[in-house]
Amino acid sequence: MTVEEIRGVNEIDRFPIGMRVLAVDDDPTCLKLLDGLLRKCQYQVTTTNQAITALKMLKENRNRFDLVISDVYMPDMDGFKLLELVGLEMDLPVIMLSGNSDPKLVMKGITHGACDYLVKPVRLEELRNIWQHVIRRKVESKPQSKSNNNHEKSSQGNEGGDQNVKLNRKRKDEDEDVEENGHESDDDPSSQKKPRVVWSIDLHRKFVAAVDQLGNEKAMPRRILDLMNVDGLTRENVASHLQKYRLYLKRISHQANMVVAFGGSKDASSYMRMSPLEGFGDFRTLSSLGRLSNAAYAPAGILGRLNSATGVTLHSLMAPPLVQETQNKLRPVNHQNMNLFQDIPSSFDQCSNKPNTQLTDFSSVEESRIFTGTKLADFNSIDESRMFTGSNPLTDPSVVLGSKPSLKLSSTGSDSFNLLSSSSNFLDQNGNQPSNFSSNQLPIGENYGYSATVSGGIRSSITATAAVPLEAHGGGLVGEIMQNVNNQSLSNQKNGQYSKQDYSQYSQNAFSTLASLALASGGGGLSGPLSHGGLNGGTSALFKTEMPGLETKMRSGEDGFVVNNIYGSLDDLMTGMTKREQEARMMMDGEFGYDPYAFGPCT
Amino acid sequence: MDRNQMQMHRQIANIRKSLFDQEYLDEQFIQLEELQDNSNPNFVEEVVTLFYRDSARFLYNLDQALEKRPLDFSKLDSLMHQFKGSSSSIGAKKVKIECTHFRDYCNARNAEGCKRTFQHVKKEYTTLKKKLEAYFQMSRQTGPVERACRPR
């Protein structure tokens, strides 16, 4: 990070001069022209005529570039796909380039997250302005974190936007968008915490793993810190995070119960997309739950769509409406959660078995990885879901889900690309994929075994994407997400409620936003925060399903508020959630508790 | 600059002007010229050369595709789309116009129209190539010259 800082300083000073651009175009003539034009603008240009090479370069070091310009039509990979991958994983601004000025294509580019769409032949004047996108992106992430942190200053600059939270911290100063808060923290030598620690997915994952290892009851900040072995993290950081985490777990278990109970309600079914559960087949027994979860999972659908997640920018658009919808719907459902929850375990068990077979398909999980962007790999460590292990196994679905999902996630670990594509396939195809999804989820659900089963079951369907950690929340959430995924396909078949299109939009947005969020704030890592906040009811579902990091993202995307949370970093989330305990109650009804959070930043 | 050189310069300028007047080239070519500077002294020629080398394969593929029966219009269209993109990058105006006609015929699934237009495309392509080659050669002979007479 030091190097980054240094480089950052130099570049920031002269920005936009020296802005590092990666240009991708299969046509050598166009590429050379682009190269010349960009050099004329005094940018630092790297060119490649292969999308795959470009991705490799980006993966190696995301911070090597500030901006990516890519042609739409390329033989080795579709430009839109590259756009998704880059936008999701690396949260870099991407500009599309094409000889085709068809507005439909332009729309597609923008909805996929491109921050601009240029038509060939490109003119110098157009390129002179592209640096604005880099700044804009940084600025956009700032406000969200700010809104999230009601109580805490959103000291972390670039929380939302930057994937590398740690890097952000360091770069805060250099960053043009540096936040005052960050400076303030920096200026205060006596304050123990350096610029606020942003709990990135990565960081949170480590944290959860450490807590898991030590056992929630026995986890002490000092020991957790040692286990995590992260530079720059203080005991105080860990202590406060642990406190939030524990609150989160508690909240999740409450929610899980609610969710379970919720499943039984008839209203819920109407809201929820029953389909998700149904898709599982095995889950039919849990149908009641499923219903519950469906409603809650509405957002999950979004998750499912993560694959196709578009740019982050859209999330705000999407999330709010969806959230609201679900909120209303979920409300009735929640009431019954408690009751159902108890029953579900048994039924769940049955169901869970079957899905397991399908579990092999973790593509969904992987997808979530993709969304988390760089964190996907971390997802393996989503063991964090284990974070729930500390809680009451029976009543804490999260525990159930937590333990399993993480495992699953890791296995899927392979290429994000595959995931994305598979996930997208998953979503698009509706029919078959969802089941896979669910199956994957089952493993997670299994964890639920006990009370969690309900949620687990639900989750399993949804979790496919690694929602697992989230499931702990209330199961419902996880399930939701999974549900969404399934729902996506199922919904088309069944409910009209959350039509695929609806979700796709969300998912896209959700993912992108979530992904970015998750990455940015690392909130994803801790699904807890999300769940705590307002998830009580529906919202938690949203959060839950997502992978810790992912979830946060998704939540935001879906709920609209989630996004905010993510940016705010987990700390904020947790704090907020704690506060909203009361409100969460309300949320349980099916609303996404994070109203304040969710909508604020999103819109 | 001696008289001879001045004449050469004027000649080159005229050739260049006529290329624009006759619409062989458009503003994009000027963009290329603007990118040429001390750090990039032969930028324009490099790009044009690259274009001609690379686009040859498009023409070849298009020729092949046009031989097939029945014609695969979507493939023709996508090939031509790429070729058009390349051509427009160097400012090959007439070539680009013919490409557009070709694509129109493709969309209308007019095989005859496609084939006919393709011949035009090739003709314009070759003509421009010759003219540019002559232009560059002359420019090289007279040495890097100020582009004072560049029409704006």
Interface residues (C-beta under 8 A of the other chain):
Chain A: D27 P28 T29 C30 K32 L33 G36 L37 R39 K40 Y73 S98 G99 N100 K120 P121 R123 L124
Chain B: Q28 Q31 L32 E34 L35 S39 N40 F43 E46 V47 L50 F51 D54 S55 S78 H81 Q82 K84 G85 S86 S88 S89 I90 G91
